[in-house]
Amino acid sequence: MRRRLRSVCTCLLLLLPALHTGCEYVRPTLNGPLETWQPGGGYRFTNVAPPGGNNSDSLLFIAAFSGGGTRASTLAFGALRELANQQIVWEGKQKRLLDELDLIHALSGGTFTGGYYALYRDQIFHDFEHRFLRKDWETELRHRVFRSPSNWIRLWSPYFGRAHLMAELLNEALFDKKTYGDLAALHQRPMLIIHASDMATLARFEFTQFQFDFLCSDLSQLPIADASAASAALPLVLSPISLKNYSNECDFHAPDWLAQAKRGGRIGAQRANELLSLTDAEKRPYIHLLDGGLSDNLALRGIIEGSGLQGSFEKLLVLAGVKNVKKLVILAVNAETSPDVLEFRSDHIPVISKAMSSMIDIPINRYSFDTTTLINMGVEKWKAELKNNPRSASSPWAPDADIYFINASLSEIADPDERVGLMKIPTTLYLKDEQIDRLVMAASKLIRGNKEFQRLMMDIQAKPNP
């Protein structure tokens, strides 16, 4: 007995320094400093790729992939597959509609699909299902947390959390340790904009060099897996991910139009203040990020706020450097859920898990409704401006320009039983094969059945470009 007690004590004495090491030294710094700020440098739309080849400015296509775990990843995958199946003739070239995709806004579950397509393009149709969609990521993450003594030590550290383990898993098993520098080196569209939520300001935080300029940080060094994990860091499930603020170390100068935006409309002024708050490293030495769905679960507010910052959507296009836009297409792929009132018929006080779920779902769903209303209002306003306002010779719009908003949201499924069934698929990182198949088919049905999509295809086929 005495020998056994001595062995236990020895093990504890050996473990204590390791625990101290875990607390003190497991301190990841994800982002590095920007040595020299270069206006217009780094990963941003103007540098991704010039128009040409199979992708043109004249058909400007933006996709937004919502959050919602593997449900969202699958719906986005189904949307990409449907776009690949749609053949068009544009500017005298036979191509797929997918070939004209220029920009992907994505968050949380949508980042897994968006990131993989931005990196590997058509490879996604060959291996993404077995690499991600049909794997049990929840069990894998749980094993890394509970079955790895080395991870117990790391998780003891106040600087290391479950989201870092998620980032490591994504790095190894999905994104192959690719960084934003690797993504920029491809020099091809679509550009990928992943966003998370800033805990301090409750604002969207975009993983673009434009946003990282305010931190004097070099986005090119950052693994895409880290951005994806930050965007998926749902409170209580995954820990926040933190970035270091190096502002005032690279001679960065905020663009003049930000000062003008502060004096402008409400949306532009709010966004300007959020960005400028990043330039004070003394007040904000670290930026702590959570799930992107908390600030914009539809990934559409970047378009709305960008227009507000610039004063108009036309000025936003000028900033992006695009020209002769004949058709602007915005596709929203929304894997939303809907509360089931039947689950609340009992007179028992709802259990804490239900209450916690509602704390997250209520603001996300209400905010998403507001975002959908805003984007619809914005599109109608931009259409009216195209129709009624004279255009200068430097306008990015072509004389016959038009705008299309395709809402591929689960709430748009016509059959009520099918709609409810799809919207009740859980927000998890593991789905059954039957659920995945239903979501992929639903994405195709949502796009093909959308009236704006049908109008777009009729307009393209009715007016083939020479």
C-alpha positions in Angstrom: 0.0 0.0 0.0 2.8 2.4 0.9 4.6 1.6 -2.4 1.4 2.3 -4.3 0.8 5.6 -2.5 4.5 6.6 -3.2 3.9 5.8 -7.0 0.7 8.0 -7.0 2.5 10.8 -5.3 5.4 10.6 -7.8 3.0 10.7 -10.7 1.3 13.8 -9.3 4.6 15.5 -8.8 5.5 14.7 -12.4 2.1 15.9 -13.7 2.1 19.2 -11.8 4.9 20.8 -13.8 3.3 19.6 -17.0 0.0 21.3 -16.0 1.9 24.4 -15.2 3.6 24.2 -18.5 0.2 23.8 -20.2 -1.1 26.9 -18.5 1.9 29.0 -19.0 3.3 28.1 -22.4 0.4 26.8 -24.5 -0.3 30.2 -25.9 -1.0 30.1 -29.7 -0.5 33.4 -31.6 -2.4 32.7 -34.8 -1.7 35.9 -36.7 1.6 37.6 -37.4 2.5 41.2 -37.9 2.5 43.0 -41.2 6.0 44.3 -41.8 5.1 47.0 -44.2 1.6 48.1 -45.1 0.9 48.3 -48.8 -2.4 49.9 -49.8 -4.2 47.5 -52.0 -1.9 44.6 -51.2 -2.7 41.1 -50.0 -5.8 39.0 -50.3 -8.6 41.3 -51.6 -10.9 41.2 -54.6 -8.8 43.5 -56.8 -5.9 41.1 -56.5 -7.6 37.7 -56.7 -7.7 37.6 -60.5 -8.5 39.9 -63.4 -11.5 39.2 -65.5 -10.8 36.8 -68.4 -10.8 33.2 -69.4 -14.0 31.6 -68.1 -14.8 34.4 -65.7 -15.9 37.9 -66.6 -17.0 41.1 -64.8 -20.0 41.4 -67.0 -21.8 38.5 -65.2 -20.9 39.3 -61.6 -21.9 36.5 -59.3 -21.9 36.6 -55.5 -22.9 33.7 -53.3 -23.6 33.8 -49.6 -23.4 30.6 -47.5 -25.2 30.7 -44.2 -24.3 29.0 -40.9 -25.9 25.8 -39.6 -23.3 23.1 -39.1 -23.1 20.2 -41.6 -26.7 21.1 -42.7 -25.4 24.4 -44.0 -22.3 22.8 -45.5 -24.4 20.3 -47.4 -26.9 22.8 -48.7 -24.0 24.9 -50.0 -22.5 21.9 -51.6 -25.8 21.1 -53.3 -26.0 24.7 -54.6 -22.5 24.5 -56.1 -23.3 21.2 -57.8 -26.5 22.7 -59.3 -24.6 25.7 -60.6 -22.1 23.3 -62.2 -25.0 21.6 -64.0 -26.4 24.8 -65.5 -24.9 25.4 -68.9 -24.9 28.9 -70.4 -23.5 30.9 -73.3 -21.9 34.1 -72.2 -19.8 36.5 -74.2 -19.7 33.9 -77.0 -18.4 31.1 -74.7 -20.1 27.9 -73.7 -19.6 27.5 -69.9 -21.2 26.6 -66.7 -22.9 29.2 -64.5 -20.6 28.1 -61.7 -17.6 29.3 -63.8 -18.8 32.9 -63.4 -18.8 32.7 -59.5 -16.7 35.7 -58.4 -17.2 36.0 -54.6 -18.2 33.7 -51.7 -19.3 35.2 -48.4 -19.4 32.4 -45.8 -19.7 31.7 -42.1 -19.7 28.8 -39.7 -20.9 25.6 -41.5 -20.8 27.4 -44.8 -17.1 28.0 -44.5 -16.2 24.3 -44.8 -17.8 24.2 -48.3 -16.8 27.7 -49.4 -13.2 27.3 -48.3 -12.8 23.9 -49.9 -14.2 25.1 -53.2 -12.1 28.3 -53.2 -9.0 26.1 -52.7 -9.8 23.1 -54.9 -12.5 24.1 -57.3 -14.1 21.1 -59.1 -12.3 18.6 -56.8 -15.1 19.3 -54.4 -17.4 17.2 -56.5 -15.1 14.2 -56.2 -14.0 14.0 -52.6 -15.7 16.6 -50.4 -18.5 14.2 -49.4 -16.2 11.5 -48.0 -13.7 14.1 -46.7 -16.2 16.1 -44.8 -20.0 15.7 -45.3 -20.2 12.0 -44.6 -17.7 11.9 -41.7 -18.5 12.1 -38.0 -16.6 15.2 -37.1 -18.4 15.5 -33.7 -17.0 12.1 -32.5 -13.5 13.0 -33.8 -13.5 16.3 -32.0 -14.8 14.6 -28.8 -12.1 12.0 -29.0 -9.4 14.8 -29.2 -10.9 16.5 -26.2 -11.5 13.5 -23.9 -9.0 10.7 -25.1 -5.8 12.7 -25.4 -3.9 13.4 -22.2 -1.7 15.9 -24.1 -4.8 17.8 -25.0 -6.0 17.7 -21.4 -2.8 19.6 -20.5 -3.2 22.1 -23.4 -6.9 22.7 -22.5 -5.8 23.5 -18.9 -4.2 26.6 -20.4 -6.3 29.8 -20.3 -4.9 30.6 -23.8 -6.0 27.4 -25.5 -9.5 26.1 -26.1 -11.7 23.6 -27.9 -11.9 25.9 -31.0 -8.1 25.5 -31.4 -8.5 21.7 -31.5 -11.2 22.2 -34.1 -8.8 24.3 -36.1 -6.1 21.6 -35.9 -8.6 19.0 -37.0 -9.7 21.1 -40.0 -6.1 21.8 -40.9 -5.2 18.2 -41.0 -8.3 16.5 -42.4 -9.9 19.1 -44.7 -7.8 22.2 -45.6 -4.4 20.4 -45.8 -2.6 23.2 -43.8 -3.3 25.7 -46.6 -3.0 29.4 -45.7 -4.4 32.5 -47.1 -1.1 33.0 -48.9 -1.7 29.7 -50.7 -5.2 30.8 -51.6 -3.9 34.1 -53.0 -1.2 32.3 -55.0 -3.9 30.5 -57.0 -4.8 33.9 -58.5 -8.3 32.8 -59.4 -11.9 33.6 -58.6 -14.0 33.2 -56.5 -12.6 35.2 -53.6 -13.5 33.7 -50.2 -14.7 36.0 -47.4 -15.1 34.2 -44.1 -16.5 36.1 -41.3 -16.7 35.7 -37.5 -18.1 37.9 -34.8 -16.1 40.4 -32.7 -17.0 39.8 -29.0 -16.2 43.4 -28.0 -18.2 45.3 -30.7 -20.6 42.5 -31.7 -19.6 43.3 -35.3 -18.7 41.1 -38.3 -15.0 40.4 -38.5 -14.0 39.5 -42.1 -10.9 37.5 -42.9 -9.6 39.7 -45.7 -6.4 41.8 -45.9 -8.5 44.9 -45.8 -9.8 44.0 -42.3 -6.3 42.8 -41.2 -4.8 46.1 -42.3 -6.5 47.7 -39.3 -4.6 45.2 -37.1 -1.3 45.7 -38.9 -1.4 41.9 -39.4 -0.5 39.7 -42.3 -3.4 37.6 -43.4 -1.3 35.5 -45.8 0.3 33.6 -42.9 -3.0 32.5 -41.4 -4.3 29.0 -42.0 -7.7 28.9 -43.5 -8.7 26.3 -40.9 -8.2 29.0 -38.2 -10.6 31.4 -39.9 -13.1 28.6 -40.3 -12.9 27.5 -36.7 -13.3 31.0 -35.5 -16.4 31.5 -37.6 -17.8 28.2 -36.2 -17.0 28.9 -32.6 -20.5 28.7 -31.2 -20.6 29.8 -27.5 -20.6 26.9 -25.0 -19.7 24.4 -27.7 -16.4 25.9 -28.9 -14.2 28.5 -27.2 -13.5 31.9 -28.7 -10.4 32.3 -30.9 -8.2 35.3 -30.3 -6.1 37.4 -32.7 -3.2 39.7 -31.6 -3.5 43.4 -32.5 -0.4 45.0 -33.9 -1.9 48.3 -34.9 0.3 51.4 -35.2 3.3 49.1 -36.1 3.0 49.2 -39.9 2.2 52.9 -40.7 -1.3 52.0 -41.7 -3.6 54.9 -42.7 -7.4 54.3 -42.7 -9.0 55.3 -46.0 -10.5 58.8 -46.2 -13.9 57.5 -47.1 -14.2 56.0 -43.6 -14.3 59.5 -42.1 -17.0 60.4 -44.6 -19.0 57.2 -43.7 -19.0 58.2 -40.0 -20.9 61.3 -41.0 -23.2 59.4 -43.3 -26.1 57.0 -42.8 -26.6 54.8 -39.8 -25.3 51.5 -41.3 -22.2 53.1 -42.8 -21.4 55.1 -39.6 -21.7 52.0 -37.4 -19.5 49.9 -39.7 -16.9 52.7 -39.8 -16.7 52.9 -36.0 -16.4 49.2 -35.8 -13.4 49.1 -38.1 -11.7 52.2 -36.6 -12.0 50.6 -33.1 -9.4 48.1 -34.3 -6.7 50.7 -34.7 -6.1 51.2 -31.0 -4.0 48.4 -29.8 -3.7 49.9 -26.3 -7.4 49.6 -25.8 -7.8 46.5 -27.9 -4.6 44.4 -27.7 -6.5 41.2 -28.6 -9.5 40.6 -30.8 -11.7 37.7 -29.5 -13.8 36.0 -32.1 -17.0 33.9 -31.9 -19.4 32.2 -34.4 -20.1 34.4 -37.4 -23.8 33.6 -37.1 -24.1 35.8 -34.0 -23.5 38.9 -36.2 -24.9 37.8 -39.5 -26.1 34.2 -40.0 -26.9 34.8 -43.7 -23.5 36.1 -44.7 -25.3 39.0 -46.6 -24.6 42.0 -44.4 -21.2 42.5 -45.9 -22.9 43.5 -49.1 -25.4 45.7 -47.3 -22.7 47.4 -45.1 -20.3 47.7 -47.9 -22.8 49.7 -49.8 -23.5 51.8 -46.7 -19.8 52.5 -46.2 -19.3 53.7 -49.8 -22.6 55.7 -50.0 -24.0 53.6 -52.8 -23.7 50.1 -54.4 -22.2 51.7 -57.5 -19.3 53.1 -55.5 -18.8 49.7 -53.9 -18.4 48.2 -57.4 -15.9 51.0 -58.4 -13.9 50.1 -55.3 -13.9 46.5 -56.4 -12.5 47.5 -59.7 -15.1 45.8 -61.8 -16.3 47.2 -65.2 -19.2 46.8 -67.6 -21.4 44.8 -65.3 -24.4 43.6 -67.3 -25.8 41.2 -64.7 -25.3 41.2 -61.0 -26.4 38.0 -59.3 -26.7 37.5 -55.6 -27.4 33.9 -54.4 -28.3 33.4 -50.8 -28.0 29.7 -49.6 -29.7 29.7 -46.2 -29.9 26.5 -44.1 -32.1 28.1 -41.6 -34.1 26.3 -38.9 -37.6 27.0 -37.6 -38.8 26.5 -34.0 -41.3 23.8 -33.5 -44.1 25.1 -31.2 -45.2 21.5 -30.5 -42.1 21.0 -28.4 -43.4 23.6 -25.9 -46.9 22.2 -25.2 -46.0 20.9 -21.7 -46.6 23.0 -18.6 -43.2 21.9 -17.2 -40.5 24.6 -17.1 -38.3 24.0 -20.2 -35.0 22.3 -19.4 -31.9 24.4 -19.4 -30.7 23.0 -22.8 -33.9 24.3 -24.4 -33.5 27.7 -22.7 -29.8 28.0 -23.8 -30.7 27.0 -27.4 -33.4 29.7 -27.5 -30.9 32.3 -26.2 -28.9 31.7 -29.4 -31.7 30.9 -31.9 -34.0 33.8 -31.1 -31.6 36.7 -31.8 -30.1 34.8 -34.8 -33.5 34.1 -36.4 -34.9 37.6 -35.8 -31.7 39.2 -37.1 -31.7 37.0 -40.1 -35.3 38.1 -40.9 -34.1 41.8 -40.7 -31.2 41.0 -43.0 -33.4 39.4 -45.6 -35.7 42.4 -45.5 -32.7 44.8 -45.9 -31.2 42.9 -48.9 -34.6 42.8 -50.7 -35.0 46.5 -50.1 -31.4 47.2 -51.2 -31.9 45.2 -54.5 -35.1 47.1 -55.3 -33.3 50.4 -54.6 -30.4 49.5 -56.8 -32.7 48.4 -59.6 -34.5 51.7 -59.4 -31.2 53.6 -59.5 -30.2 51.6 -62.6 -33.5 52.5 -64.3 -33.8 56.2 -63.3 -30.3 57.6 -62.7 -28.0 58.7 -65.5 -24.6 57.0 -65.6 -21.3 58.5 -66.2 -18.7 57.1 -68.6 -16.8 55.7 -65.7 -19.8 53.8 -64.3 -19.1 50.1 -63.6 -22.6 49.4 -64.9 -23.4 48.5 -68.5 -26.2 50.4 -70.2 -28.6 47.4 -70.0 -27.5 46.2 -66.5 -29.9 44.2 -64.3 -29.8 42.7 -60.8 -31.1 39.3 -59.6 -31.5 38.1 -56.0 -31.9 34.3 -55.8 -33.1 33.3 -52.3 -32.3 29.6 -51.9 -33.6 29.3 -48.3 -35.1 26.2 -46.8 -38.1 28.4 -45.8 -38.8 28.7 -49.6 -39.5 24.9 -50.0 -43.1 24.8 -51.2 -44.2 21.5 -49.6 -44.9 22.1 -45.9 -44.0 18.6 -44.7 -40.7 18.6 -46.7 -39.9 22.1 -45.5 -40.5 21.3 -41.8 -38.5 18.1 -42.2 -35.5 19.8 -43.7 -35.6 22.7 -41.2 -35.6 20.2 -38.3 -32.4 18.5 -39.4 -30.1 19.3 -36.4 -27.3 21.9 -36.4 -24.5 19.4 -35.8 -21.2 18.3 -37.3 -22.6 14.9 -38.2 -25.6 14.0 -40.3 -27.0 10.7 -41.6 -26.6 9.8 -45.3 -30.3 10.1 -45.9 -30.3 13.7 -44.5 -27.4 14.7 -46.6 -29.1 13.3 -49.8 -32.3 15.2 -49.0 -30.4 18.5 -48.5 -28.4 18.2 -51.7 -31.6 17.6 -53.6 -33.3 20.5 -51.8 -30.6 22.9 -52.9 -31.1 22.0 -56.6 -34.9 22.3 -56.2 -34.6 25.7 -54.5 -32.4 27.1 -57.2 -34.3 25.7 -60.2 -37.6 26.7 -58.8 -36.6 30.2 -57.9 -38.4 32.8 -60.1 -35.4 35.1 -60.2 -33.1 32.3 -61.2 -35.6 31.4 -64.0 -35.6 35.1 -65.1 -31.8 35.1 -65.1 -31.6 32.0 -67.3 -34.2 33.3 -69.7 -32.4 36.6 -70.0 -29.1 35.0 -70.7 -30.5 32.6 -73.3 -32.7 35.3 -74.9 -29.8 37.6 -75.3 -26.7 35.6 -76.0 -23.6 37.8 -75.9 -21.5 37.9 -79.1 
